[in-house]
Amino acid sequence: MILYNVTVKVDPEIEQDWLRWMKEEHIPELMKTGLFLEHRFLQVEDGEADSGNTYAIQYWLNNMDDFLRYQKDFAEELQAAHRERYKDKYVAFRTLMKEV
């Protein structure tokens, strides 16, 4: 099993809109690809909320082939929608892990 984790630190100015958009639009669109088994949307408890809260969105896939298909067929469009909507109001990094 593969875990695709996206960690995002969000500017407080856009946080409520971002949360709504992620829950109602972005995550459902990603799940519609049919490649992901499940997801979790978590808030990181790091004590640095003054500069914005940090969230981790975790997506599970069966295997690396499914992840590669996501990258090839869907990632650019979904990530571009996020970039265009929130521009310089967030910082994100992605981590890919496999279950051992």
QUIBELNOR-V274850 format. One record per run of one state. SS is the DSSP state (hx for helix, st for strand, lp for the rest). FROM is the first residue (numbers start at 0). TO is the last residue. If there is no record, write none. Layout:
ss	from	to
SS	FROM	TO
SS	FROM	TO
This chain:
ss	from	to
lp	0	0
st	1	9
lp	10	13
hx	14	30
lp	31	34
st	35	43
lp	44	47
hx	48	50
lp	51	52
st	53	60
lp	61	62
hx	63	85
lp	86	88
st	89	97
lp	98	99
